[in-house]
Amino acid sequence: MPKTRKASLEFTSQSLSDTSSKNFGTRLQTANARNSRLNKEVSPYFPTEGEVDESIARQTLTEAAVINSSSKKTVKTNVSITQKSTKPPTNWEEVYQSIKEYRKTLVAPVDVMGCERLAEEPSKEITPQTSRFQSLVALMLSSQTKDQVTAAAIHELRQKLSGGLNLKSVLQADEEYLDQCISKVGFHRKKAKYMKQVAEICQDKYSGDIPNTVEELMKLPGVGPKMAYLCMNSAWKQNEGIGVDVHVHRITNRLGWCKTEKAGPEGTRQALESWLPRNLWQEINPMLVGFGQTTCLPRMPKCTECPVKDKCPSSGKKS
């Protein structure tokens, strides 16, 4: 069995597991300070709370358009990009498997606090509808926000909303109070507004549940393509498409699997789905997200540590 390197994330995992603590933020800051050396090494994905990565603000054009769109706009469609079925890249399977095996030896933030891990599992206290609603909220908050900040915001909502994080508690809460709970995430004011709107839509149109199709999910305020596909996967356990964020978009272009840098994440999704086997659509997101958080960084990628440096056409480049 490969030895898993996880020292830099032990404090995060412990913090997230202790959902009863009211000092989550304080303990996380203290732990980050205690692990200053490690944090310097992984600073691209361990910012101070509330920090928004420049690469996210610069690259996530599709989601930024969703977040900044007028609240009057209720229907959003996919970016119009014509993508014919293409021949798979040479040696893609070998490269894919090498990255997959490498990821088994390294714990990344997405493995501990990725959006699909933030929703509470259905139980006697948590209905399937509530679990799905939490998945959707986590994804909405994650746009242009670091995983640890999203996780802390979800924790705040669970602790401060009456009855925890569920449809009813969001409907009852004032928008200003929701904003206070999620104040560390990017575009928190807009997201608080969208949370209220989404809760009302789910209550009135979907009988207290969330939409169960990509098309209907994308009609919700503040929900873009990546969120919709990941939500179908995490909330409904349905493989409808690849969730492409900035990491997947950046890495697949660096590897030469796509030539969609200008087309954005939605163009990358369509390009990947034209040749990548469907059974890999779900796992490629967390695999490459973690790879991008730890090794194939937005700036100054660690090419010397990369398991596919000899096969990557971008190896040795700074960005």
Summary of the structure (lengths in Angstrom):
residues: 319
radius of gyration: 19.1
end to end distance: 33.1
largest distance: 55.6
contacts: 1013
relative contact order: 0.14
helix: 55%
strand: 1%
